[in-house]
Amino acid sequence: MTDHGTTTTGPADASGLTDDAAPISSLLPAFGFTADQMDGDANVAAWREAVATLFEIDELAAGEPGPFRADIRSYAMGPVLIGLSRASGQRFRRTAETIARSGVDHIILQLYVTGGFDGVAGDRPMQVGAGDICLFDLAQTLETRATPFENVTLVVPRPMFGTHLLRVDDLHGLVLPGSSVIARLLAGHLTALFEFAPRMTLDQCQSVVEGTVSLLAACLRNEIERSDIDAGHPGAANPSLMRIRQYIEAGLASEDLSATSIADHFGLSRASLYRLFAPVGGIADYIRSRRLHRAFFDLANSGGRGLRISEVARRWQLGSDAHFARSFKAAYGITPRAAREAALLGLQRGTDATNSATISRWMREIAPPRAD
């Protein structure tokens, strides 16, 4: 697992060589650092700073003969980030506290060129090797132990997938084997995207990003639906679910949102609605989980500045303070207060004058704005 960034560089080609002849103002922002440019301690510090928004890391180069090394080249394509990373082995963790502290809500897709990892995403075991593509939902926990690796990483805000996929949460821990046609297709696209990013203008970027997310969503939807069929849940792919999900998302703050109101709106019997949502845990659990997700990121994006926990509970129709606290802890493993305190810590770090990590700054800039 990995990600990117620290010192800002000029536009560069895929080999990392600066294109001095390029019209810099028209090209995509490039971020990165190279291990050869710094000593071991500085390299470790730069890497920690680069991934701090996303992961806690340790066991750096554990058991390896040489010192820890890492280098990164990344390009900001509007709301999406594409990057190439190389690093020694290490452990990556994303805990509930990390999620709250970071305040970012994105999907990460990684193509492993070399190396790989073993780990767990939520409660989903994972094993990834060279050629495989894996996905992570940054709103969920993970822990992986990576061998020395090189990978291409794409970071996409959740809403960009949410317009295409019913169950974005199901992407967490999904692995596309490198031997599959879909993985090979997407690997070629990601490699080309990284190669041509430094030559791309900001105007070209928008259509390319939209096309890329549409391609990814179509391929991933096929993988999720195939998994549903293999698991004996073909109804999970029902297109009616997407329309109902969009209706639910728009009405999460309403106290009138219920199985009855949804069934009436779509002209369904309650029994039919229950059958539709059975593969995703049931309609009531689905609504509650989406409301808790909104509440979590309200707390994570408030930075503790005046937003009361009781206000968040009322906003998302999550019951009394005590009921909200129990539901929240059952879902995330920490209390609402702990989530808000972690968010405040993240805000303090993000405004520290010594924090100059370009990627960390970029991630926060495209995250939902913190409440005033």
Secondary structure, 3 states (H helix, E strand, C coil): CCCCCCCEECCECCCCCECCCCCHHHECCEEEECHHHCCHHHHHHHHHHHHCCCCEEECCCCCCCCCCCEEEEEEEECCEEEEEEEECCEEEEECHHHHHHHCCCEEEEEEEEECCEEEEECCEEEEECCCCEEEEECCCCEEEEECCEEEEEEEEEHHHHHCCCCCHHHHCCCEECCCCHHHHHHHHHHHHHHHHHHHCEHHHHHHHHHHHHHHHHHHHHHHHHHHHHHCCCHHHHCCHHHHHHHHHHHCCCCCCCCHHHHHHHHCCCHHHHHHHHHHHCCHHHHHHHHHHHHHHHHHHHHCCCCCCHHHHHHHCCCCCHHHHHHHHHHHHCCCHHHHHHHHHHHHHHHHCCCCCCHHHHHHHHHCCCCCC
